[in-house]
Every structure is written in C-alpha cells, then in structure tokens.
Amino acid sequence: MIAYALTFAISAFGLGLLLNLWRVISGPDHSDRILALDTMVINAIALLILLGITLGTTIFFEVSMLFALVGFVSTVSYCRFLLRGDIIE
C-alpha cells in the first residue's frame, strides 16, 4: 500500500514541478516567476524526500536540506536584486 502512495505522491509533485516550470516560462511578471521558482524548490525538496523514502537511504534527506538552504538564499537574493538593483551593498 505504501508503494501506491509513494507512486501517487511522486507523480503529483512531478506534475506540480512541470506546472511551475510552465509558470516560469510564461509568467507575466517577475514576481510570478520568483514565486514559481520558489515553489519549484519546494517541489524538488519533496521529490528528493520521497525518493529517499522509496530507496530507503538517508543521503537524500541531507541533500534536501542543502537544496532548501540554497533555494532560500537564491530566492532572497533574486528578490533583493529586483528591488534594489544590486545584491551586495
């Protein structure tokens, strides 16, 4: 039963990732694209965790934590670039 739930969750998050990619490409504004990229990071983290559960290894959990950190820093820096024109003052 857990295999069916994992398959469904992986396909749902994969579909969400593809829809976010579509929003990044066809977003009408920069803020929509930033939000879509941030949501893509969250979906990728969920896929990494689900892959770790499926394969039964713990390395994917550590990778997902690193990916979350990099995704947060990149979102903040991109927003700061759009607001101020530079990242480092």
Secondary structure, DSSP 8 states (H G I E B T S, - for coil): -HHHHHHHHHHHHHHHHHHHHHHHHH-SSHHHHHHHHHHHHHHHHHHHHHHHHHHT-SHHHHHHHHHHHHHHHHHHHHHHHHHHS-S--
